[in-house]
Amino acid sequence: MLAHHWHKLGLNLSAEDFTDAEAVAAVARITGGNFRLIQRLFAQIQRVLEINELRTVTREVVETARETLVHRLTQHASERSKICATYC
């Protein structure tokens, strides 16, 4: 499944490459295998790669994508709380 996501980014996943193995371990640790979370994380990974003009998924890229994802999810939860407090 992760090879598919790497391919969608235009990259190849190599089990022998230390950088790829480290990035895969970070994805596994962060997502716990949750498919929906993997999709969301890879959307953010793509964004990080594009913004920073990078061509390699590294542990640092995965961690940055996670931070962005957590920030966005926290922001949405805060907005929902405000709406509920106003209208519930």
C-alpha distance (Angstrom), angle and dihedral (degrees) to the residues before:
residue distance angle dihedral
M1 . . .
L2 3.81 . .
A3 3.80 90.5 .
H4 3.81 86.8 57.8
H5 3.81 91.0 54.0
W6 3.81 91.5 47.1
H7 3.81 88.7 50.6
K8 3.83 91.1 51.1
L9 3.81 86.5 56.6
G10 3.80 89.1 54.0
L11 3.80 91.9 -109.0
N12 3.79 136.0 114.4
L13 3.78 122.0 -125.5
S14 3.78 113.5 -138.6
A15 3.80 120.7 -169.3
E16 3.82 88.9 -158.1
D17 3.81 93.6 55.6
F18 3.81 111.2 94.4
T19 3.82 93.0 -150.7
D20 3.81 91.7 52.7
A21 3.81 92.0 46.0
E22 3.81 90.5 50.7
A23 3.82 91.6 48.7
V24 3.82 91.6 48.0
A25 3.81 90.2 51.1
A26 3.82 89.9 51.1
V27 3.82 91.5 49.8
A28 3.81 91.0 49.0
R29 3.80 92.4 48.0
I30 3.81 93.9 47.7
T31 3.81 98.6 43.1
G32 3.78 102.2 32.0
G33 3.81 86.8 -146.1
N34 3.82 93.8 -60.5
F35 3.82 102.9 153.9
R36 3.78 95.4 -153.9
L37 3.79 91.5 49.9
I38 3.81 90.2 47.8
Q39 3.81 89.3 55.4
R40 3.79 92.4 48.5
L41 3.78 92.1 46.1
F42 3.80 92.3 50.6
A43 3.80 90.9 50.3
Q44 3.80 87.0 57.3
I45 3.82 92.1 43.5
Q46 3.81 88.8 55.3
R47 3.79 89.6 49.8
V48 3.82 92.6 50.0
L49 3.80 91.3 48.4
E50 3.81 92.7 49.7
I51 3.81 96.4 44.9
N52 3.80 92.6 48.3
E53 3.82 94.9 37.6
L54 3.80 91.8 -124.2
R55 3.81 128.0 157.0
T56 3.81 100.4 -166.8
V57 3.79 131.2 70.1
T58 3.79 105.6 -137.3
R59 3.79 133.4 172.9
E60 3.80 87.5 -101.5
V61 3.81 91.8 53.6
V62 3.82 90.3 49.9
E63 3.83 91.7 48.4
T64 3.81 91.5 48.5
A65 3.81 90.3 49.4
R66 3.81 89.3 50.3
E67 3.80 91.8 51.4
T68 3.79 90.7 49.8
L69 3.79 91.2 47.7
V70 3.82 92.9 49.0
H71 3.80 90.4 48.2
R72 3.81 92.1 50.6
L73 3.81 93.2 46.3
T74 3.82 91.2 48.0
Q75 3.79 90.4 48.5
H76 3.83 91.9 51.2
A77 3.80 91.9 47.6
S78 3.79 90.1 51.4
E79 3.80 91.5 50.7
R80 3.82 91.1 49.6
S81 3.80 90.4 50.6
K82 3.79 91.3 53.0
I83 3.80 91.7 49.7
C84 3.79 92.1 47.6
A85 3.80 91.8 47.9
T86 3.78 89.2 52.8
Y87 3.80 100.3 42.6
C88 3.82 107.1 21.4
